Amino acid sequence: MNFRRLAASPLSTWLTGFLAVLLVICVVYAPGEAFKASGEGLTIWWRIVFPALLPFIVLSQMLIASGFAHGLGALLEPFTRRALGLPGSFGWVLPLGMTAGFPAAAEAAVTLHKQGKITAREAERLAATAHFCSPMLLVVVIGAGFLSRPEVGLLLLAVHWMAGIAAGVTLQLVFPDRSKSAVSPPAVKPAAKRRESILRLAVRRMEEARREDGRSFGKLLGDAVTSGVQTLMIIGGYMLIFAVVIHVILLAFPHHTMAVAVKSALEVHLGSYALSGLAPSLPPALSASILGAVLGWSGLCAYLQVRAILGPAGIGERSFLLSRLLHAAYAYILTLLLWKPFTHWLPSVLPAFGGSAASPIGSDTPSVKLPSWQLAFGVMEWQLWMLTLLTVGFLSIALLWRRQENP
């Protein structure tokens, strides 16, 4: 029922029709430029998105099917419910989104919803709160590549994470989720037996999930790879289309300010590159803050990617849109607040926003500034370690909280 209402939405129909007509106009108006722009979009997808996302989607699918996410969720359920109003599986989805980037969190939330472990509303909140840009984009591409200052990428990454979590907490405080959970919490037991019972519950949830799935390792690996590649093909299609649309729009409106606004609103990779070449007259703190806001918004292309994953499962996206706006606002404010102490500590970052020339309109993303395959694999290893540390850290915080609550 929810999916039918979503599919029949006038806004959805209007947006889909508008994009289809606009794409046809772009290709007919400038076929040569459209082909060039599609190559740029394909380069971004192949050099950035594919190596940064595929291993994590496959890993997430396998860990969910093997019961790891369900066991972890049983341990974290009391903490995440009380602190964030989200199911315990958030303890896996959040680190996944922070390290893999979008739309890995949405893919994991849909998988949990299809298994009946979380409700559609909970899946929507999980996808919204755990939606982050990839660390490869922020640190390697933007920091080291576009700005030639990796430390700026680290600042943007820290602000990006803090702003996203703050947006999720704000949504829960303003619009608390009072819907009934798909999985009932365990019954309260005496304090002396509670720690043992929750560990047994976690093991039992893992065993139940693995038994319900029933696939062998070979079958599970094949299905995970197939699902991951299919998701990445959808992402690549959206990126290619938006690269074409943006390129042809800017042929009609070649002003640099218009180029920055269009790219930033529609596609985060092209938008971040355009912002990295802002005129020197713009204050560096303002340039960094706008870049942080654009990364928090993450572009209409990212929204449609997530919508393509959530929609067929009957999951809405209102919380997702509101979370993106809050994420952008918080990132803008936090970057302004942290910019002065950060530049005082590392004054060498100032030339990154003040000395670069504006990017030419016809060069959306130069290939020379994208990471090499060797660097991409190195960053992927770093992301895997980060995912492990974040998951263990989140679990440790939850267990310490339980110990203080039930001494």
C-alpha positions as CSV (number, residue, x, y, z in Angstrom):
1,M,0.0,0.0,0.0
2,N,2.8,2.4,0.9
3,F,4.6,1.6,-2.3
4,R,1.5,2.2,-4.4
5,R,1.0,5.6,-2.8
6,L,4.6,6.5,-3.3
7,A,4.6,5.4,-7.0
8,A,1.4,7.3,-7.6
9,S,2.6,10.5,-6.0
10,P,2.2,13.5,-8.3
11,L,5.6,14.9,-7.2
12,S,7.2,11.5,-8.2
13,T,5.5,11.5,-11.5
14,W,6.4,15.1,-12.3
15,L,10.0,14.7,-11.3
16,T,10.5,11.5,-13.3
17,G,8.8,13.0,-16.4
18,F,10.8,16.2,-16.1
19,L,14.1,14.4,-15.8
20,A,13.3,12.2,-18.8
21,V,12.4,15.1,-21.0
22,L,15.4,17.1,-19.8
23,L,17.7,14.2,-20.6
24,V,16.3,13.9,-24.2
25,I,16.6,17.7,-24.7
26,C,20.2,17.6,-23.5
27,V,21.2,14.8,-25.8
28,V,19.5,16.3,-28.9
29,Y,20.8,19.8,-28.1
30,A,24.4,18.8,-27.8
31,P,25.2,15.2,-28.6
32,G,28.9,15.6,-28.6
33,E,29.0,17.5,-25.3
34,A,26.6,14.9,-23.8
35,F,28.9,12.1,-24.8
36,K,31.9,13.9,-23.3
37,A,30.0,14.6,-20.0
38,S,28.9,10.9,-19.8
39,G,32.5,10.0,-20.0
40,E,33.2,12.3,-17.1
41,G,30.4,10.7,-15.0
42,L,31.6,7.2,-15.9
43,T,35.2,8.2,-14.8
44,I,33.9,9.4,-11.4
45,W,31.9,6.2,-10.9
46,W,34.7,3.8,-11.9
47,R,37.6,5.6,-10.1
48,I,35.8,6.7,-6.9
49,V,32.4,5.1,-6.3
50,F,33.0,1.5,-7.5
51,P,36.2,0.7,-5.4
52,A,34.9,2.6,-2.4
53,L,31.5,1.0,-2.3
54,L,31.4,-2.6,-3.7
55,P,33.4,-4.4,-1.0
56,F,31.3,-2.9,1.7
57,I,27.9,-3.7,0.1
58,V,29.1,-7.3,-0.3
59,L,30.4,-7.4,3.2
60,S,27.2,-5.9,4.6
61,Q,25.0,-8.4,2.8
62,M,27.0,-11.4,4.0
63,L,27.2,-10.2,7.7
64,I,23.4,-9.5,7.7
65,A,22.7,-13.0,6.2
66,S,25.1,-14.7,8.7
67,G,23.3,-13.0,11.6
68,F,26.1,-10.7,12.8
69,A,24.0,-7.6,12.5
70,H,21.1,-9.2,14.3
71,G,23.3,-10.3,17.2
72,L,24.9,-6.9,17.4
73,G,21.5,-5.4,17.3
74,A,20.3,-7.4,20.3
75,L,23.3,-6.1,22.4
76,L,22.7,-2.5,21.4
77,E,18.9,-2.4,21.3
78,P,18.4,-0.9,24.8
79,F,21.0,1.8,24.2
80,T,19.9,2.8,20.7
81,R,16.2,2.8,21.6
82,R,16.6,5.1,24.5
83,A,19.4,7.3,23.2
84,L,18.4,7.6,19.5
85,G,15.0,6.0,19.1
86,L,16.4,3.5,16.6
87,P,16.7,-0.3,16.5
88,G,19.9,-2.0,17.7
89,S,20.9,-2.8,14.1
90,F,21.7,0.9,13.9
91,G,25.0,-0.1,15.6
92,W,26.0,-1.8,12.3
93,V,24.3,0.5,9.8
94,L,25.8,3.7,11.2
95,P,29.5,2.5,11.0
96,L,28.7,1.1,7.5
97,G,27.4,4.4,6.3
98,M,30.2,6.4,7.8
99,T,32.9,4.3,6.2
100,A,31.4,3.1,2.9
101,G,29.4,6.2,2.0
102,F,25.9,6.4,0.4
103,P,23.8,4.4,-0.4
104,A,25.3,1.5,1.6
105,A,23.2,2.3,4.7
106,A,20.0,2.4,2.6
107,E,20.9,-0.9,1.1
108,A,21.5,-2.5,4.5
109,A,18.3,-1.0,5.9
110,V,16.2,-2.4,3.1
111,T,17.8,-5.8,3.6
112,L,16.8,-5.8,7.3
113,H,13.3,-4.6,6.4
114,K,12.8,-7.4,3.9
115,Q,13.8,-9.9,6.6
116,G,11.1,-8.5,8.8
117,K,13.6,-7.4,11.5
118,I,12.7,-3.6,11.3
119,T,9.6,-1.7,10.2
120,A,9.5,0.5,7.2
121,R,9.6,3.6,9.4
122,E,12.7,2.3,11.2
123,A,14.3,1.5,7.8
124,E,13.6,5.1,6.7
125,R,15.2,6.5,9.8
126,L,18.2,4.2,9.5
127,A,18.8,5.2,5.9
128,A,18.4,8.9,6.7
129,T,20.6,9.0,9.9
130,A,23.4,6.8,8.4
131,H,23.7,8.6,5.1
132,F,27.2,10.0,4.7
133,C,29.7,10.7,1.9
134,S,32.6,8.3,1.5
135,P,35.8,9.2,3.4
136,M,37.6,8.5,0.1
137,L,35.7,11.5,-1.4
138,L,36.3,13.8,1.5
139,V,39.9,13.0,2.4
140,V,41.5,11.7,-0.9
141,V,39.5,13.3,-3.7
142,I,38.6,16.7,-2.1
143,G,41.4,17.1,0.5
144,A,44.4,15.7,-1.3
145,G,43.2,16.0,-4.9
146,F,41.1,19.1,-5.3
147,L,42.6,21.2,-2.5
148,S,46.1,19.6,-2.2
149,R,45.6,19.7,1.6
150,P,44.6,16.3,3.1
151,E,44.2,17.8,6.5
152,V,41.3,19.9,5.2
153,G,39.7,16.7,4.1
154,L,40.0,15.3,7.6
155,L,38.3,18.4,9.0
156,L,35.5,18.1,6.5
157,L,35.2,14.4,7.4
158,A,35.0,15.1,11.1
159,V,32.4,17.9,10.6
160,H,30.5,15.7,8.2
161,W,30.2,12.9,10.7
162,M,29.2,15.2,13.6
163,A,26.6,17.1,11.6
164,G,25.0,13.8,10.4
165,I,24.7,12.4,13.9
166,A,23.4,15.7,15.2
167,A,20.8,15.7,12.4
168,G,19.6,12.2,13.4
169,V,19.4,13.2,17.0
170,T,17.4,16.3,16.1
171,L,14.9,14.3,14.0
172,Q,14.3,11.9,16.9
173,L,13.8,14.8,19.4
174,V,11.4,16.8,17.2
175,F,9.7,13.8,15.4
176,P,10.0,10.8,17.7
177,D,9.2,7.4,16.2
178,R,6.3,6.0,18.3
179,S,5.6,3.1,15.9
180,K,5.7,-0.4,17.1
181,S,9.1,-2.2,16.5
182,A,9.2,-5.2,14.3
183,V,11.2,-7.0,17.0
184,S,10.0,-6.9,20.5
185,P,12.7,-6.1,23.1
186,P,13.7,-8.8,25.5
187,A,11.9,-9.1,28.8
188,V,13.4,-7.4,31.8
189,K,15.2,-9.8,34.1
190,P,17.0,-9.5,37.4
191,A,20.2,-7.4,37.3
192,A,22.4,-10.4,38.3
193,K,21.3,-12.4,35.2
194,R,20.8,-9.6,32.7
195,R,24.3,-9.5,31.2
196,E,24.3,-13.3,30.7
197,S,20.8,-13.3,29.2
198,I,21.5,-10.5,26.7
199,L,24.6,-12.3,25.5
200,R,22.6,-15.5,25.1
201,L,19.9,-13.5,23.3
202,A,22.5,-12.1,20.9
203,V,23.8,-15.6,20.1
204,R,20.2,-16.8,19.6
205,R,19.4,-14.0,17.3
206,M,22.4,-14.8,15.2
207,E,21.5,-18.5,15.0
208,E,17.9,-17.7,14.1
209,A,18.9,-15.3,11.3
210,R,21.4,-17.7,9.9
211,R,18.9,-20.5,10.0
212,E,16.2,-18.4,8.4
213,D,18.6,-17.4,5.6
214,G,19.7,-21.0,4.9
215,R,22.1,-20.2,2.1
216,S,25.5,-21.9,1.8
217,F,28.6,-19.7,1.8
218,G,29.0,-20.0,-2.0
219,K,25.4,-19.1,-2.7
220,L,25.5,-16.2,-0.2
221,L,28.7,-14.8,-1.8
222,G,27.3,-15.0,-5.3
223,D,24.1,-13.3,-4.3
224,A,25.9,-10.6,-2.4
225,V,28.2,-9.8,-5.4
226,T,25.2,-9.8,-7.8
227,S,23.2,-7.5,-5.6
228,G,26.2,-5.2,-5.0
229,V,27.0,-4.9,-8.7
230,Q,23.3,-4.3,-9.5
231,T,23.2,-1.5,-7.0
232,L,26.4,0.0,-8.4
233,M,25.0,-0.1,-11.9
234,I,22.0,1.9,-10.7
235,I,24.3,4.4,-9.0
236,G,26.4,4.7,-12.2
237,G,23.4,5.3,-14.3
238,Y,22.2,8.1,-12.2
239,M,25.7,9.7,-12.1
240,L,26.0,9.4,-15.8
241,I,22.6,11.0,-16.4
242,F,23.3,13.9,-14.0
243,A,26.7,14.5,-15.5
244,V,25.0,14.9,-18.9
245,V,22.2,17.2,-17.6
246,I,24.6,19.4,-15.7
247,H,27.0,19.8,-18.6
248,V,24.4,20.8,-21.1
249,I,22.6,23.2,-18.6
250,L,25.9,25.0,-18.1
251,L,26.3,25.4,-21.9
252,A,23.2,27.5,-21.8
253,F,24.2,29.3,-18.5
254,P,28.0,29.5,-18.6
255,H,28.4,31.9,-15.6
256,H,30.7,30.5,-13.0
257,T,28.4,31.2,-10.1
258,M,25.6,29.4,-11.9
259,A,27.9,26.5,-12.5
260,V,28.8,26.2,-8.9
261,A,25.1,26.4,-7.8
262,V,23.9,23.8,-10.3
263,K,26.6,21.3,-9.7
264,S,26.4,21.6,-5.9
265,A,22.6,21.1,-5.9
266,L,22.6,18.2,-8.3
267,E,25.7,16.1,-7.9
268,V,28.1,16.1,-4.9
269,H,31.3,15.0,-6.7
270,L,31.0,17.7,-9.4
271,G,29.7,20.2,-6.9
272,S,32.7,19.7,-4.6
273,Y,35.1,20.2,-7.5
274,A,33.4,23.4,-8.5
275,L,33.5,24.7,-5.0
276,S,37.2,23.9,-4.6
277,G,37.9,26.4,-7.4
278,L,35.9,29.4,-5.9
279,A,37.2,32.9,-6.6
280,P,39.9,34.1,-4.1
281,S,37.6,37.0,-3.2
282,L,35.4,34.6,-1.2
283,P,36.5,34.2,2.5
284,P,38.2,30.8,3.1
285,A,35.9,30.1,6.1
286,L,32.8,30.8,4.0
287,S,34.1,28.6,1.1
288,A,34.8,25.7,3.5
289,S,31.4,26.1,5.2
290,I,29.6,26.0,1.9
291,L,31.5,23.0,0.9
292,G,30.6,21.3,4.2
293,A,26.9,22.1,3.6
294,V,27.0,20.7,0.0
295,L,28.5,17.5,1.3
296,G,25.8,17.3,3.9
297,W,23.1,17.8,1.3
298,S,24.9,15.4,-1.0
299,G,23.0,16.3,-4.1
300,L,19.7,15.4,-5.8
301,C,21.5,12.6,-7.6
302,A,22.2,10.9,-4.2
303,Y,18.6,11.4,-3.1
304,L,17.3,9.6,-6.3
305,Q,19.8,6.8,-5.7
306,V,18.5,6.2,-2.2
307,R,14.9,6.6,-3.4
308,A,15.5,3.9,-6.1
309,I,16.6,1.5,-3.3
310,L,13.9,2.4,-0.7
311,G,11.0,2.9,-3.0
312,P,10.5,-0.8,-4.3
313,A,10.5,-1.9,-0.6
314,G,7.7,0.4,0.2
315,I,9.8,2.7,2.4
316,G,9.3,6.5,2.3
317,E,11.9,9.2,2.1
318,R,10.4,12.2,4.0
319,S,12.8,11.7,6.9
320,F,15.6,11.4,4.4
321,L,15.0,14.8,2.8
322,L,14.6,16.5,6.2
323,S,17.7,14.9,7.4
324,R,19.7,16.1,4.4
325,L,18.6,19.7,5.0
326,L,19.5,19.5,8.7
327,H,22.8,17.8,7.9
328,A,23.7,20.6,5.5
329,A,22.7,23.3,8.1
330,Y,24.7,21.7,10.9
331,A,27.8,21.2,8.7
332,Y,27.7,24.8,7.7
333,I,27.5,26.0,11.3
334,L,30.1,23.6,12.6
335,T,32.6,24.4,9.9
336,L,32.3,28.1,10.7
337,L,32.8,27.5,14.4
338,L,35.8,25.1,13.9
339,W,37.5,27.0,11.1
340,K,39.3,29.6,13.2
341,P,40.8,27.2,15.8
342,F,41.6,24.7,13.0
343,T,43.5,27.2,10.9
344,H,45.2,28.6,13.9
345,W,46.5,25.1,14.6
346,L,47.3,24.4,10.9
347,P,47.8,27.8,9.1
348,S,49.0,26.0,5.9
349,V,45.4,25.1,5.0
350,L,44.4,28.7,4.1
351,P,45.9,28.6,0.6
352,A,43.7,25.6,-0.2
353,F,40.6,27.9,-0.3
354,G,42.2,31.2,-1.4
355,G,44.8,30.5,-4.1
356,S,43.2,28.1,-6.6
357,A,41.8,29.3,-9.8
358,A,38.2,28.7,-10.8
359,S,37.6,25.5,-12.7
360,P,36.6,25.9,-16.3
361,I,33.0,25.2,-17.2
362,G,33.9,22.5,-19.8
363,S,36.1,20.5,-17.4
364,D,33.8,19.1,-14.7
365,T,36.2,16.7,-13.1
366,P,39.8,16.4,-14.4
367,S,41.0,12.8,-14.3
368,V,44.4,13.8,-13.1
369,K,42.9,14.8,-9.7
370,L,41.1,11.5,-9.2
371,P,42.8,8.8,-7.1
372,S,44.8,6.1,-8.8
373,W,43.8,2.4,-8.4
374,Q,46.7,1.8,-6.0
375,L,45.6,4.7,-3.8
376,A,42.0,3.6,-4.0
377,F,42.9,0.1,-2.7
378,G,45.0,1.6,0.1
379,V,42.0,3.8,1.2
380,M,39.7,0.8,1.0
381,E,42.0,-1.0,3.5
382,W,41.8,2.0,5.7
383,Q,38.1,2.1,5.5
384,L,37.8,-1.5,6.5
385,W,39.9,-0.8,9.6
386,M,37.8,2.2,10.3
387,L,34.5,0.2,10.0
388,T,35.9,-2.3,12.5
389,L,37.0,0.3,15.0
390,L,33.7,2.3,14.8
391,T,31.6,-0.9,15.3
392,V,33.7,-2.0,18.3
393,G,33.7,1.6,19.7
394,F,29.9,1.9,19.3
395,L,29.4,-1.5,21.0
396,S,31.8,-0.5,23.9
397,I,29.9,2.7,24.5
398,A,26.6,0.8,24.6
399,L,27.9,-1.8,27.0
400,L,29.3,0.8,29.3
401,W,26.0,2.6,29.2
402,R,24.2,-0.6,30.2
403,R,26.6,-1.2,33.0
404,Q,26.0,2.3,34.4
405,E,22.3,2.0,34.0
406,N,22.2,-1.4,35.7
407,P,25.1,-1.6,38.2
